């Protein structure tokens, strides 16, 4: 099956990142197999770039070790997802914000929905602000 336009997926690089993650969390192939329920041989083949990364394996890496799946697949961001500081004071909204942060950490769907809304809001406000600011005169 051909890759999507604009994407060149290199499973050897992804496999190398998977191995780097495993080494960083100091686990053996056998331990990762037990944690994920995926046969040891399949994990070895994923790390070698022979097999595509299994979604269940990626989910286990993210949930158990805080691995940033974007880093594994795309090389973007840090290898380990940063922890959110939930000790910030948001006044009467503190509990709601902490619940949202928790849900964003547990659910890709919630995270993408919230971030999508944020970026839409940010773009709309940027356009609004540009309309309010005086225009620069060319000299």
N, C-alpha and C positions, 0 to 999 in steps of 0.2 A: 504494500500500500504506500503510495507516495506521501511525502511530508506535505503539510499545509504550505501554501505559498508564503515565502518570507521566513520560513523556519528551516534550519538545518540541524536536525537532532543527531548528536554524536553520542551514542550509547557508551562508548569507551570512556569519554570524559565524565558522563553521568556515573558510570560504574566506579571510576576513580574517586569521585566525590563520595559515593556510598561507602567505599572502603575507608576513606579519610574519616567519615562520620563514625564508623564502627570503631576505628582505632582511637578516635578522640574520646569516645565514651567507654573505652577500655573493655570491650566485649569481644568474645570469640565468635566465629561463624556458628558454632554449636549453640552458644547462648542466644544469639540473634534468632536462630531458627526456633528455639524454644519460646522466645518472647513473641514472635510473629506468627508462629504456626506454619511457616513456609519452609519447605525442605532445605536443608543445608546446601545441597547441590545447586538449587535454584538461586540462593543468595550468592553463592560463589560465582555463578554464571552472570548474575546481575552486576556484581562487582567487576567482572571481566569485560562487561559490555556485550556479552553474547545474548543476554535476555534483557527485555525492557524492565524497568523497575515496576514491581507489583504494587498496585495502589494500597493494599493492606500493609505492605512493608513500609511504604512511605508514611502511612497514617500512624503506624506503631512508632517510627522514628520521631515523628512530630509529638505525639502524645506522651511517650515515655521519656524521651531525652530532650525535648524542646528543639529538635532539628528544624531548621528553616527549609521547607520543601522548595521554595523558590531558589535557594542557593543550590540545592541538589540538582534540580532540573535545568535552571537557567544561569546559575553562577551569580545571581543577584542577591545583594544583602549579605549579612553575616551568616556563618555556618549554623550557629546556634541562635535561635530567636531570642531577642532580649526580653528580660522579665519586665512586666509593667510595674511601675510604682503605684500601688493602690493606697498609699498613705497620704495622698494629696487631698486638700480640703476644697470641695466644690460647693460649700455651703449646704443648703437644703437638698441639693442634687447629689451629694457625695455617695449615698448608697446606690442610687440609680446608675451613676457613672461607674462605680465599682462593679455592679452587676453587668453592665454593658461590656466593660473590659474583660471580665471573666468569660462572658459568652463569646466575645470576639476571639479569645484564646482557645475556646473549645469547638467553635463551629466556623468552618470556612464560609458557609453561606451567610451567616450573620456578619462576619468580618467584611466580606465583599459588599453586602448590602449597606452596612454603615459607612464604609469608606466611599462607596459610590455616591451615597447621599452627601457626604462631606465634600467630595470633590465637585459635585454639581453645585452645592451651596457656595463653595469657594469661587467657582467660575462665575456664577451669577452675581455675586457681590463684587468681584473684580470688575465686571462690565459696568455695574452700577456706579462704583467709585470712579472709574474712568470717565463716565458721563458727568459726574459732579465736579471733577477737577478742571481747572482752567486749561485751555489748550495752549501748548507751547508755540510761541511765534517764531517762525524762521527768520533769521537775520540776513 
